[in-house]
């Protein structure tokens, strides 16, 4: 299967892009381990032995070992669910970070009069050029940058 471009919240995937899924065998083993860990956790907490997580773990392990192609629909559904969650959660988390961290810092900086980019207009300024001290690298060392 060829690698296809995945969409993001900013650059969405196109309708003709197909879902890229990993190995069905690896998916089966991962799900078997997770279901087994859930069964062990419930058993260790003293809630008795729950048969359904153990049964799911055994079913995934058998399918992964014997016929991983049976797991293809579940693998695709799981990947589609993950992409859907990514499209919902990623913008929410980025919005929380922006409005919870960046915006308050910017508001505090404005209240204090901080202008880190020096964007204020100065009608008496002859130039806005900032002299560096020391002046910077020698231009001769910048001939072949790439």
N, C-alpha and C positions, 0 to 999 in steps of 0.2 A: 504494500500500500504506500503510495507516495505521500510525502509530507505536505499538508495543506496549511494555508494561512489561517490562524485562529483569530477570532474577533475579540476585541476588548470593549470596555465601556465607551472609549473614545472612538475607536475604529471598529465598528461592528462587522461581523462576518457577513458575507453575502449569502443569499438564499441558495446559490449553486455550490457553496462550499460544503464538503462532506465532513461529518464528525470523525475525528481521528481518535481511534481507540488503541489501547495497548494490547498486550498478549492476554488472551482469554485464560490461559493456564495460570499466569501470574495473578490475574484478577481473582480466580477461584481460590488460589492458595491464600491470598491476602484476606479475602472474605472468610475463609475457613479459620484462619488464625484469629481474626477479630471476633467471630462468633464464639470460638473456643474460649477466648479471654473473657468475654461476657459471661459465659457459662461458669467459668472458674471464679469470677468475681462474685457472682450471685451465690455460688456455693460457699465461698469463703466468708461472705457476710452473714452466713447462718440462716439464709432464707430457704434452705432446702435446695435440693438439686432440681433445677428446671430442665426439663427434657428438650424443650424446643430450641434453645440456643445450641445445645450439644448436637441435636439432630441436624440443624442447619449447618453447623461446622462439618459434620460428617458428610452431609450431602455435597457441600461445596468441595471438600477434599476429594471425594470420589469422582465428582464431575471433572475437577482439575486434573486428576491423575488418569482417568480413563477416556473421557470425551469432552475436552475443553470447548469444542465447537458448540456444545449445548449452552454454554455460558455467554455466547455472543449477544443475545438480546439483552440479558441483564447487564453485561458490560457496557453496551451502547446506552442503555437507559441510565446507568450510573454516571457515565461521562456526560450525558446530556443534563442530568440533574446537577452535576458539578459546574458545568458551564452556566446554567441558569442561576445557581447560587453565586457564582463569580460575578455575573452581571448585576445582581442585586446587592450583594454585600460589599463589593469593592467600592462602588460610588458612595455607599453609606459610610464606610470606614474613612474614606478619603475626605468626605464632607465633614465628618466629626473631627478629624485631625485639623482640617483647615479652619473650621469655625470654632473649634475648641482650643487650638494652640496658636495658629498663625494669626488669626484675627485679633485675639486679645493682645498678643505681643505688638502687633502693628498699632493698635489703638493706644497702648501705653507709650510706644515710641512717639506717636504724634502728640500725645498730651505733654510729653517731655520736650518736644521740639526737635527730636532727632531727625536728621535728614541724611541717611547714609549714602544716598546716591547723589547728593548735592544738586537737587533739581530746582531749588529756589531761584527765582529770577532776581538778578542784581543789576539794576539799570546803570550803575556806575562801574561795573566790571569791564575792563578792557578786553579780557578773554576768559574763557572758562577752562582753559588748558591747565592741567595740574602738573607742575614740575616734580619729577621724582628725584629723591636724594637717597641713595646714589642713582644715577640716571638710568640704570637698567643694563641689559646685556649689550655687548658690543654687536653692532649690526653685522659685522663680518662673520660672526658665529651663527647667523641666522640664514645663511645662503641656501642650504639644502635641508629644509625642515621636514620634507616628506620624501 
